Amino acid sequence: MTTQVTTRIHTSTTNILRLALMASLTLAAPLLAAGQTAHDHAPSAKLVQLVREATKQFINVNNAGPAGYAPAFGCVSGPDHGAMGIHYVNSTFVGDGLINVSQPEALIYEPVGTARRLVGVEYIVDAATWLAANGGVPPQLEGQDFQFVPAPNRFNLDSFFELHVWAWRDNPNGAFVDWNNQVSCEGQ
C-alpha cells in the first residue's frame, strides 16, 4: 500500500508572491505500490514520461531563468522526513488559470553543492478560476487528479488545486505525493 503524506498549500491569483511561497512547499514521483500492476500504474507512468519530455531542457538549471522561472525561497525540507528541494517558480504560469503539461508552474531542484539537480515539478491553479472556466469540474492531468487545498488555510490564501510530479527522481511513497525521502537539502 502506498503511503501518502500530504501537505496542503494554498494559492491566490491576486497574490503571486504568496503562491510562489506555496509552490515551494510541494512535490512527487513514480513507483508501483505493493499489489499494483503495471496496468494500474499506466496513467501515472504516462504523465511522468510527458513531464520528462516537457522539462528535459531544464535539467540544466541555467535554462530555467530565460524561460521565466526563478528560485523561490530556500530548500524545503519535510516536517518530519524527506524534502522537496528548491522551487523555481514561473509567476506568469501561476497566474494564468491554465494547466499545461509542458508548462509546469514550478520546477523543483535538489541542491548538490552549488549545482542544482532537477527532481520534479509542481502544477498549481487557483480553484475559483479553474472551476469557473471548466464548468465546476476539478482539474486532472493525464487522468491524475489534482489535490484541492481549501481556504481558509494557514497561509490565508484562496483555495487552489495542486499536483506534484516526481519525474526526475523516484519517490518510494508514490508519483504524486509532496515529500520525497530520496531528496535532501543537506547537499547545499
N, C-alpha and C positions, 0 to 999 in steps of 0.2 A: 504494500500500500504506500503510495506516495504521500509524504508529509509536506504540508504547505504552511509556511509561516507568512502571514500576510501583514504588511504594513500599509495602512491606509493613508493616502496622501490626497490633498485637496487643491483644486486649482480655480482660478478665476480668469476669464478672458479680459477682465478690466485691470488685472494686476499681473503683468508678465513676470516681474521680478519674484513675486511670491510663487508663481507657478514654476519658475526656474528652481527655486528652493525645493519645492515639492518634487520636481524631477530628479533632484539629487538624492532622493530617498527611496528609489525603487529599481527592480530588475529580474531576469530569469534564463533557463537552458534545457536541452533535450536529453531525456533518459527514460527508458522504459521502466515502468513500475512493476513490481512482482505481480505476476498473474496477467499482465497486459500483453497483448500480442502486437506484432508489427502492424497489423491492420488497424488496431485501436489507436496506434501512435501515428498513423499516416498523416492526419491533418497537421499535427504539430511538427512533424518532420518536414512537411512541405513548407510550412511557414518559416521554419528555421532556415531552410535552403534559400527561400526567397529573400530573407533578411540578409543572409550571407552574400548573395549575388548583388543586392542593392547597396551594401555597405562595404564591399571589399576595397574600394578606393580609400576608405577611412582606416584601414589597417595602419597606414602611415598617418599619425596624428597631425602632421603638418598640413594635410589636406582638409582637415575639419574647419579651420578658420576661414579659408577662402569660400567654403560652402555655407558660411553663416553660423557655424557652431562656435561657442565659446565656453570655457570651463566655468561651472557654477559652484562656488564654494570649494570645499576640500574633498578629500576622500571619505566616503560614507561607509562606516562600519556598522554591522548589525548590533542590535541592543544586547544580545546575549550570544551570538555566534555569526560567523560569516561576514560578508561585506558586499557592497555593490561596486564600489570604485568611485572614480571621478566622472561626473556627468558633464558632458559638453552639450549645451542646450542651444537649439535654434529657435529664437523667440518669434520669428516670423511663422514657423510651423506651429508653435504652441498656440498662437492666437488666431489661426485661420479657420478653426472649427471643422477641419477635414482630417481624414485618416487615409494615409497613402503608404503602402508597404515600402516604397522606395524613398520616403521622406520621413524617417522617424524624428520625433520631436527632440529626442536626446540620444546621443551616442555615449556609451559607458566604457571607460578605460580603467585598467588596473595600473597603478604606478609601479614601475620597476626602476628604482633609482630616479634618474631624470627622464627616463623613457616612459612611454605610455603604451600599454598593450590593449587593443580593442577586445572586449569580452562580451558585449551585448548592446541592446538598445531599449528605449522605452518610448511607447506611443502614448500620447496624452491628448484628451479632448474635453472641453467644457461640456458638462452634461446637458444643461439647458439648451445650448446652441445646437448640439448634436441631435437631441430629441426633437426639437422644433423643426429641424431641417429634414428629419428622417421618419416622420410620422409616429414618433414615440417609440421606435424600435431601437433597443440598445445596440451599440456597435459590436461588430465581430470583424476579425481579420483572418481570412482563410479558415473559417469555422471555429476559431478560438474566441471565446467570449472575453470581453474586457471586464475588469473589476469596477464596480461602482463604488465611489467614495462619497458618501453623503455629507451635506452640511446640516447643522453646524459641526465643526471639527476643531481639532486643536490648533489649526492654522488660521481659523476664522476666514475660510475661503468658501466660495461657491462649490457645489457638487461637481464632480468630474468623473470621467472614465479613464482607466489606465491599463496598459498591458506591457509587461516586460518580456523580452525575448533574449535568452542567453544563446546567441547564435555562434559565438566565437569561444565559449568556454562552457563545458558541460557543468550541469548543476545536479548533484545527487538527489535533490528534492524535487526536480521537475523543470520543465522548459519555461514555465511562466510564473515562477514564484519570485518574491522580492529579493531575498538574501541568498547568497551563494557561498557555501563553505569552501569552495575552490578558489575564491577571490579574496585577496588580502590587501589591506592598506599598509602593512608593515614594510613593504618594499620601497617606500618613498624616502 
